[in-house]
């Protein structure tokens, strides 16, 4: 397996303060690596630095064997690196189709193929992105990323604000993408147990330090100890101390996220 992403001794942070220290991490073709850890651990910082959106303070990052030093962030998608940001970065006033077309045009990509992974978006092509449910917006963000046919896909907090039942439906799509295309995925995820179900390997960051890494079986075997020592309540989305970010209003029983029928009804009216 060839390494698509090699992070070597990375220090990265803000205003000269390292929020990620001495991080070593690899992602190979055909595998999903979950980057786990509590809020503020440095997961998002790691992804932003890999994209070139936040400069490294020390260490090196190689994507497809080439150092990213000096590479502007906007070149990443054309080189095969796609990044689904935590905020999903949609154009909320534009329709689903327009959002997809813009992404496809920017990366000279393939819209139909991206859409094939999210058929639920097809009836919504004419709807404004701002009117979609959280799950649909996440699908759109992922489909936009796929238009560039990425060889390496980074997904930051796919589950943010979504009910676990929606996350359970979305995560297997990542596995299909990896199996179909041979791409590698770096997945930042709060739902540790769900992430471990879909990932091949996992790394755990706490306060900027890598405290554990291994196959998902190895990490799952140590999950109880890790949860107690490092992850705390963050390991269980239901018990998250920051419940507003992992569950919140989407857990309402009549919410579209938990009741797909209600979702359809809302939109069709
Ligand atoms: P979360 O799930 O909360 O996003 P995370 O593991 O992704 O957690 P990061 O977002 O990488 O964590 O944040 C790491 C640290 O860097 C935190 O202490 C955070 O407050 C800080 N931080 C994040 N963004 C900035 C910024 N733009 N300026 C200054 N500090 C920041």
Boltz pocket constraint, residues with backbone or C-beta under 6 A from the ligand:
constraints:
  - pocket:
      binder: B
      contacts: [[A, 14], [A, 19], [A, 37], [A, 38], [A, 39], [A, 40], [A, 41], [A, 42], [A, 43], [A, 44], [A, 45], [A, 46]]
      max_distance: 6.0
